[in-house]
Amino acid sequence: HRLNNLFSDLIEIAKLEYREDLLRPTRFDLQALIAEVGEMLEPRADEKGLELTYDNPPLVVEADRNRIRQVVTNLIDNAIAY
């Protein structure tokens, strides 16, 4: 599963390097996105006896939400794994 995610990420990076117009920036609340990813990964953290905390004030940013979600997911997933 992790190898498949890594492979998908590498393909996405290659696409972005080839076509920069694939980025689709929008305004969104970064904290809401972090909470969404945290809730999704909470069962994995629980299995390892870890507690995820992500209580921050709202922060509106303009970026490609899907790409940022991918980065946040990878960071939290790696933190849980290691």
Residue, then its C-alpha position, 0 to 999 in steps of 0.5 A: h500500500r505504501l509503495n503504491n502511494l509512493f509510486s502515485d506521488l512520483i507520477e504526480i510529481a512528474k506530471l507537475e514538472y511536465r505541465e505546471d498548469l495542472l495545479r488548481p489553486t483554490r481558497f480553503d481552510l488548511q486547519a479543516l483539511i488537517a483535521e480531515v486527514g487526521e480523522m482519516l488516519e486516526p485508526r492507524a495512530d490508535e493501533k500504534g498507541l499514538e494520539l493525534t492532535y490537530d487543534n489550530p485556529p482556522l487558516v485560509v490559504e490559496a493553494d491546490r487543495n488536493r496536492i496539499r492534502q497529499v502532502v499532509t497525508n504523507l507527513i502524518d502517515n510517515a509520523i505514525a509509521y516511524 
